[in-house]
Amino acid sequence: MTVRFKHGAAFREGMRDGVPIALGYFAVAFSLGIAARNVGLTVFQGFLASLLNNASAGEYAGFTQIAAQAAYWEIALITLVANARYLLMSCALSQRIDPATALPHRLLIGFDITDELFGIAIARPGFLDPYYYYGAMALSIPAWASGTALGILMGTILPARIVSALGVALYGMFLATIIPPARKSRVIFGVVACSFGLSFLFSVLPGLSALSEGSRTIVLTLVIAAAAALLFPVPEKEENSRA
């Protein structure tokens, strides 16, 4: 089997496995586009944002900071915090790449590490062929970017009631993300409940309420995450089993 044929087969396999991911991304990105439209982004701006930042939580956090007229450093920091888990995924995925793989391939893979793409890549046996990842990226990135753009476009056409209803869909996605693990773990449930409670207190307490919404989000995220890691560390055996 020639190298070119091998890479072509891997690319096609990546596209095949990327189809359901792309369809899911398009649906979620449509709701994200509604949120982008509500903060004043144009179709092109939303498309470009999703093209360069394929991350629902990170983008939504950035859009909320734009709506709150946060400073640039606040937007950058909250986006970094929201996407911090991808640093860990990058480290894990780097161990599955052939040591002889050139730096440009590593950078291209690192550009679009998401939960779903990481999942299908880490599940493959042996070293990861970069072209398999490119095949999945070739569908997922355009689907995410075009879904966001379409959401913004439809948000300017559809009646206000429908736009408002669609804007709630993204919150449903976040609830679907936190509820299942919270039901299985009392620690996660406590962290989520604590996050809601402290967020409310920060918004009403004198002094703390004077902070911008972006600053409050950054402080709460760092403090709660650090406290949970210190008080409830994951046992090494459990961590290895999850990996």
N, C-alpha and C positions, 0 to 999 in steps of 0.2 A: 504494500500500500504506500503510494507516494505521500509526501508531507502535505502537498496541496490538496489531494483527495481527502486525507485525514482531517485537515482543518475544515474543508467544505462540509464533510459529514457532521463534524462537531457543531458547525454553525447552524446547519439545518436542524439538528437535535435541539439546540438552544432556542431556535425560533418556535419549534413545536412545543417545547415546555413553557415558552414564554407567552403563548396565546392566552391561556386563562388568566395569567398575571396582567397582561395588557388590557383585557376586558374589564377586570376588576379595577385597574388603575383609571381607566377612562370614566367609569361610573363615579368613583370617589373624587376624581379631579373635576368632574362637572360641578359637584357641590362646592369644591374648593373655589371654582371659578365664580360661583355666586358670592362667596365671601370676599373674593378679590374685587368683584364689581362693587360691593357695598362700601369698600374703602376707597373707591375712585380709580382703580387701575383700568387701563385700556386693554383691549383684546391683545394687542401686541405685547404690552408690558406683562400681562399675565402669562402669555405663551412663553415669553423669554424667561420669566421667573421659574416656571415649571421645567423648562428645558435645561436650565442650569442648576436647579435644586429639586431633585426628584425625591421629595420627602414631605409627606402630608403634615405631620406635626410641626416640622420646622418651618414650612411655608406658612401654615396657619398662624403660628406664633409670630412670624414676621409680619403678616398682614394685620394682626391685631395691634402690633406695635405701631404700624403705619397709621392705623385708625386713631390711635392714642397720641399721634404726633410725637412719638418717642425720638430721642436722639439717635444718631447713626450707631454710636457705640452700644446703645441699649439693644437695638435691633440685631446687631452682629453678635452680641453676647448671648441673648436669649435664643437665637438660632443655633449657636454653638452648643448651648446647654441642651436644647431640645434634640439635637442630632448627635449627642455625645456617644450614644450606644453604637453608632456606626464605627467609631474608633476601635471599639472592642471587636466588632465583626471583621474589620480590616485586619486586625492582628491575627484572628483565627483563620481567616481566608488566606493570609500570606503563607501560612504553614502548609497549605494545600496546593501551592503553586510550585512548579519545578524550579529549583534554585537557578537553573540556567536561563530562565525566562527573562527577557530583556526589560529594562526599566520602562520603556514606553507602554508595553503591555500591562505592567503593574499599575501604571498611572491611569490608564484607560479603565481598568477594572475598578480601581479605587474611586473613580469619578462617580460611579453609579452603584454603590453598595446600598441596597435596601433590604428590608426584612425578607421579602419574598425571593428576590434574586439570590440573596445569601443562602436561603433555605434550599433552593434547588441546586446551587453550586456545591454547597458543603456536603450534600447527600450523594454526590457522584463518587464512585470509587477511584482510587489512585489520584495522581496529580490532575489538577484542573486545566483543561485546554482553554486558553484565553478565548478562542474562537467560539466555544460553546457559550461563554458569557456574553460575547458580542452578539450572538444570535438572539439571546433573550433581551439584551439591551435594545436591539434594533426595532423591537416591537413595543417594549414597555415605555421607553422615553418618548417616542412620538405620541403614544396613546395618552400619557400623562399630560404632556404639553397641549395637545389638541383638545383634550377633555376640559382643561382649565380655560382655554380660549373660548370653547363653545359655551361653557357655563357663563362666562362674562357676556358673550354675545346674546345668549338667550335671556340673561338677566335684564338686558335693556329692552327686550321685546315682550316678554311675558308679563301678565298683570302682576301688580304689586303683591297680591295675596299669595299667588303661586310662588313668586320669588322668595317671599318670607318663609313659606313652607319648605322650599328646597334648601334654604339656608340652615334649617334645623337638621338636615340630613347629616351634615358633617359632625354635629354633636353626637348624633346616633352612632357614628363610626367610632368616636372616642369612647363612648359608653361601652360599645361592643368590645373595645380593646381592654378596658379596665375591669369590667364586671366579671368575666370568667376567672381570671387569676385571683380577684378579690374574694370570690366565693370559695376558692380552694385554699387560700392562705389567710389566716387571721392577721398576720403581719402586714400583708399588702392591703387588706381591708382597713386596718388601722391607719396605715400611711395615707390612703386615699381619703378617709374620713378626716384625718388631721389636716390634710391639704385643704379640704373644703372649709373646715372651721377656721384655720389660721388665715386663709385668704379673705374670709369675711371680716375677721377681726382687724386685719391690716387695712381694710377699706374704711373702717369706722373709727379706729382708735386715733386720738389726737397725736400729731407728730408723724406716725406711720402713714396715715391717710394722706399726708402732704406729699409723700413720695409719688413719683409717676407710676402709672400702672406697669410699665416695663421694669422699673427698678424693684417694685414689690414682687413681681413674678420671678425675677432673677434671684432675689434674696431668699424667697420661700423655697424655690427649687433647690438651691445649693444647701440651705440649712436643713430642710427635711430629708433630702437624699443623704447628706452626710450623717445626720442623726440615725437614720434607719440603717445605714451601713455599719455604724459603730455599735449600735445597740442590738441589731439582729443580723449579724454576719451569716452568710450562707456557708454551711459546713463544706469542707473540701470534697467529701465523697459525693454530696448532693450536687455540687457544682460540676464535678467531673461527669456525673451521670447525665446532667442537662447538656453538657458539651457534646 
